[in-house]
Amino acid sequence: MELVFRILINAFIVIMLFFMLYWDREPTNPVKKYWMPKLQPVFLWLGLIHTWKMFAPDPPLVNVWPKIKIYLKNGEFIIWEPTRYSELNAYEKIRYKKFHKFYYEVARAKTSFHIKIDFIYYLLEQHQLKDKCEKLEVYRVFVSIPPIGSSSKETPAINQQLIYTHNI
């Protein structure tokens, strides 16, 4: 009897992990499209799905991300931007959610310059440009989020604003 309970508990854990990993996928993902509708009633019945039933008091109006322009001593420059979410694989998407808030903080104009400097030196070390660089510029790149239900087919303009310059 104990073996049956262990098998049931382990099966439940596997199904729960499967559900958590695929719940936040794109609607076109085959697992999300075909398997999630079959599993959702069970999880609703068990009370394991959280739903927001209140209005979000301050919904975001723009998507924001940092863009770093690295000027090299030889006169060239390199532009760094985070990889688009749609271009990442499943593992990278999980990691991206971890860094998303940090990217937002780096791109905020009012964030402490210490965060920007730490991120700049992290990038220089990652790309081995510490000795080749003379100046960096941090830009706040943003695009308006269209209202829910808008039928506008045109792509919103991508804007950028220089928010910090660092000379090495």
PEGILIN-V658029 format. One record per backbone hydrogen bond with DSSP energy under -1.0 kcal/mol. NH is the residue of the N-H (numbers start at 1). CO is the residue of the C=O. Records with the same first field share a line. If there is no record, write none. Layout:
BEGIN
NH=CO, CO
END
This chain:
BEGIN
5=1
6=2
7=3
8=4
9=5
10=6
11=7
12=8
13=9
14=10
15=11
16=12
17=13
18=14
19=15
20=16
21=17
22=18
23=19
25=22
29=26
33=29
34=30
35=31
36=31
39=35
40=36
43=39
44=40
45=41
46=42
48=43
63=143
65=141
67=139
68=80
69=137
70=78
71=135
72=76
73=132
75=72
78=70
80=68
87=84
88=85
93=89
94=90
95=91
96=92
97=93
99=95
100=96
103=99
104=100
105=101
106=102
107=103
116=112
117=113
118=114
119=115
120=116
121=117
122=118
123=119
124=120
125=121
126=122
127=123
129=124
133=129
134=71
135=71
136=166
137=69
138=164
139=67
140=161
141=65
142=159
143=63
145=61
150=147
159=142
161=140
163=138
164=138
166=136
168=134
END
